[in-house]
Each structure stands twice: as structure tokens, then as C-alpha cells.
Amino acid sequence: MLLTVDLGNTNTVLGVFEGSELRVHWRLTTRREQTADEYGVLVRNLFASSTLEPAQITGVALASVVPPLTPVLVELSRQYLGHEPLVVEPGVKTGMPILYEPPADVGADRILNGVAAFATFGGPVVVLDFGTATTFDVITKRGEYAGGVICPGIGVSADALFQRAARLPRVDIRDPGAVIGRSTVTSMQSGLYYGYAAMCEGVIGRIRDELGEPVSVVATGGLAETLAVEIPSIEAVDPVLTLSGLRLIWERNRQAPR
């Protein structure tokens, strides 16, 4: 079995694959101060809550956009699981040409999403990822990473309102039920929820115009299911798309020289 770890700025997502089947996955809060030992205890507790055992893990694939935590999770894999992990970084075989400049600037999670989306939907395809940043990643019909769009994430925007406006409260991100808010809270929720939905639909439309051809759209990330209902262009939602990309890249590198 393969343990996949997607280490993001806000959340860390772990999943266990048996072949191509995702047996179980967990979403945790990313804590930059945690040690390998603390992660080891946490991972053991997660396995204890499932029907799986750490001894069943035969490989580990890791992607990280938090550089200080990358060596911590590498040590976790070595010490607690007994495996040298595959870390998705420049030089790792992805099977996807990068047209970005410079190619190394593309976050590992964005490449993983592109690899998984192209494998499932073909191209061209846009991956809309609702993470700490809201990103749009464009994959061509030839399977190339063409580039994309980076916007402040909806959670970042909500925190900025709370921190910079003295009289505005912190609010949950959800559908308030109407665009016209009848209170400060529902007005803020409307701006965040419907505002981000409209922004995403507009950016997707501009990407389609620029490409000049039909394009599939898949959404991922923690808030994908919440927001997708208000974004007509989204054809599919896959909250664990990044983990699927990790599995595919693991398969592509398993027989390759390391």
C-alpha cells in the first residue's frame, strides 16, 4: 500500500492507496511547529482508527509547499514507516512538460493536480483549487502545464476583513441563502460566497476565451464542494485530486532510476 501526503499551508491531507483504490484519507491542520515524533504519534493514531496497519505501507509519496516541514515528514517516513519517501520536487519524473517560467516555480500541488486531472479528463482541462490560495491551473490538450491564475483564497480574504476592519466579525464561509444580506454577518457571507463564485466563473470564462476551445473544469480543495454548486462551469469535484496525482507520479517513478 502507498501512503500519500499532501502538505499544504493550511491543511495536510494523507491518503492510503491499495493499487488505484483510495482506501482511506484524512485532512489535518498544518502545524509548522510539529516534530517528526509528534507526526509519528498522530499518524499511528490515525491508523489505529482505521482497519489498516502502518506495517502494510510499502511506499510513501510526499508533496510539500511548506519547505520547513518537508524534512520533518521525510524523517517521519524513515523513522516511523521505514521507507525513503518519494518527494515531488524538480527532477522527479512527472510525465508533464512545464511551460511555466521558470518551471521550478510551479508548486508541487499544482503539478499533481494537473497530472491527475489530465489522466481523468484529458485536455485541455482547468483545475480550480480552493486552498490557502485559489488557483486555476491550465493543462493543454497535449498534457502540458500551460500556466494559470493565483488569487487570494477565500479564507485569507475572510481573515483580512476581520483583521483590517475593526467592526467586522469573523464569519463562517457558507451560503447565506440570499445575495442581499440582512445583517453584517450575512452581508459578509454573501460577499465571500457569491463573490468568489462569480470571480471563479468569470476567470474560467476568460481562460476559455483565451484558449479559443472548449475546456473541462474540475474543482478540488477543502471548499470545492461548498462553492461548486454556484459555479456552473465546474463539471466535477474531486476533493482528493492531489492524492491521486501523487499516486500517479509514484507509479511513474517506481521503476525509474532515483
N, C-alpha and C positions, 0 to 999 in steps of 0.2 A: 504493500500500500504506500501511497505517496502523500506526505504532508505538505501542503502548500500554505505559504504565509505571505500575505499582502500587508506590508507595514506602511500605513498612511499617516498623515499629520494628525488626523482626528481619531480614526479607528484603525485597529489591526484586525484583519479578517483571516481566520485559519480554516482550512478545509482538508478533509481526508478523502482521497480518491482510491477506489478499487477499480483498476482499469480506467475506463472513461466515466464511471459512475461516481458521483459525489455522494459519499456515504453520510457525512455529517459536516456541518460547518458552524463556526462561532464568530461573533462580532464583539470585539472588546474595545475599550477606550485605550488609546495610545498614551502611555505614561513614559516620558523621556528619562525619568529618574530610576526606572526599574532596572534591576541587575539580572544577569543570566540565571542566578539561583532563584530569584523571585519569579521570573518567567517559567522556570522549570517546575516550581510548585504549582503555578497556575495551569500549565499545560497538563500536568499529571491529574489535577482536579477535574479538568475538562474531560479527559479520557475516562476518568472514574465515573463521570455522569453519563457516559455513553456505553455502548456494548463493545467498544473497541479497546485494545490494549496498546500502549506505546511500543511493546516488543513487535507488533505487527507492522510497524513502519519500516519500509525498506529504502526510502529515499526522502529527501527534503528539498523543496524548491522555494526560494525566497526572493521577494522583490521589496525594495525599500525606497521611500523618498525622504527618510529621516536618517541622514548619514551617521549621527552619533549612536543610533540604536542598531545599526547594521551589524557591527562586530559583537554586540550583545546577543543577538539572535543567532549569529554564526556559532558563538560559544554554547548557546543553548542546544543547538543541533548536535554539536560534537559531544558535549558532556552528558546530556540527558537522553539523547536518542541514538548516539553512537554513529552518526553519519556526517560526512562532509557535505554541506549543502551546496546546491547549485544557486549561486546568487546572480540574478539577472542584472547585468551591467555591460558596458561597452566591451565587445569581444566575444560575447556569448552569441551563439547561433540562434537567430530568431526566425529566419526564413522570410523576413520582411525588409525590403530596401527602404532606407530612410532618406527622404528628400529634404528634411529639415536642415537648417544651417545654424550652428554645427550639429551634426547628428547626435552627439553625446548630450546635448541639452534636453533631449526628449526624456521625460520621466519614464521610469520603467513601467509604471502602472498604465501609462498611455499606450506604450507598445504592446503590453499584454492584452489590453482591451481591443486594440486593433487586430492583433493576431486571432483572438477568439471570435471577434465579430466577422472577420473575413472568412474564417473557416466555416462559420454557420450560415452567413447570409450572402457570401460573395461580395463583389464590389461593383460600383462604388457604394460605400457604406459610411455613415457618420455614427460615431459613438458619443453619446451625451452622458457625461459622468457627473453626478451630483455629489461632489465630495467637499473638502475644505475649499477648493476652487471648483467652479462649474466649468467643465472643459468640453469642447467639441473637437473630436479627432476625425480627420477625413482620410479614408483609405480608398485608393483608386481601384478601378476595375482590374488592374494588373497586380493588385495586392501590395501596392507601395504606400508607405506612410507619407501623405502629401503635406501635412501640417494641420493647423487647427486654430481654435479660439480659446482664450483663457479669460474667465470673468471671476469676480469675487463670488465665493459660494454664498448660498442663501443664509447659512448660519453665520458667516462672517458679517454679512450685511445686517442681520438682526442684532448681533452683538455691537456693531458700530452705532446703530441707532440708540441702543440702551446706554452705551458709554459716552456718546458725544452730545446727546440731548437730555438735559437734566430732568425734564418732566415726562420722558417717555419710559415706560416699564419694559422689562424683559418679557417677551411673549413666546408662546409655543408656535411652531410653524405648522399651520394646518388650514384647511379650507374653512373660512368663516361663514360660508353659506350664502354670501351676497357680496357683490363688489363694493357697494356703498356701505361703509362701516357706520354703525350707530353708536360706537364708543371709541375711545382711543385704542383700546386693545384690538377690536375687530377692524378698525381702520388700518392699523399696522399689519395685522394678519392679511388683510386684503392686498395691501401694497406688496408684501413679501410673496404671498402665494400666487395671486393673479399677475402681479408684476413680473415675477420670474417666469411664469408660464408664457406670458406674452413675449418676453425677451427671447426665450428659447425658440419659440415658434418663428419669430422674426429672423433670428440668426440662421436657423435651418433654411428658411426661405431664401435668404441671401446666398448661402452656400450652394443651394440648388441652382440659383440663377448664375452664379459664377462658374459652376461646373458645366452648366448647359445640358444636363442629362438627369434622368430620374436617379434618385439615391435612396437607399434604405436607411432607416434610423433606428438604433437600438439604444435604450437607456439603461444605466447601471448606477450604483451608488446607494447610499443609505436612504435617500429621499426619492428615489426613482419611482417607486410605486405610488407614493403620495402625490407627486406632481404630474405623472404621465397622463392621468385622466383628463387634464386640462391642456394637453399639448397634442393636437390631432396628428402631427407628423410622426410621432413615435409609433412604430409598428410592433415593437417587442420590448419587454422589460426583463432584464436578467441581473438580479442583484449580486450574483457571484461570477460575473463575466470575467473579472480579473483572475480569479482562481482557475477558471478554465484555460485562460491564456498561459498561466504558469504550468499547468499540466501539459499543454501542447509543446511549450518550449522545453520542458523537461524531456519529453519524448524525442524531440529533435536533437538534443544534446547528449542523450544517454549513451549512444554509440559513437559520438564524436570525440576526438582527442580533447582532453581537458588541459 
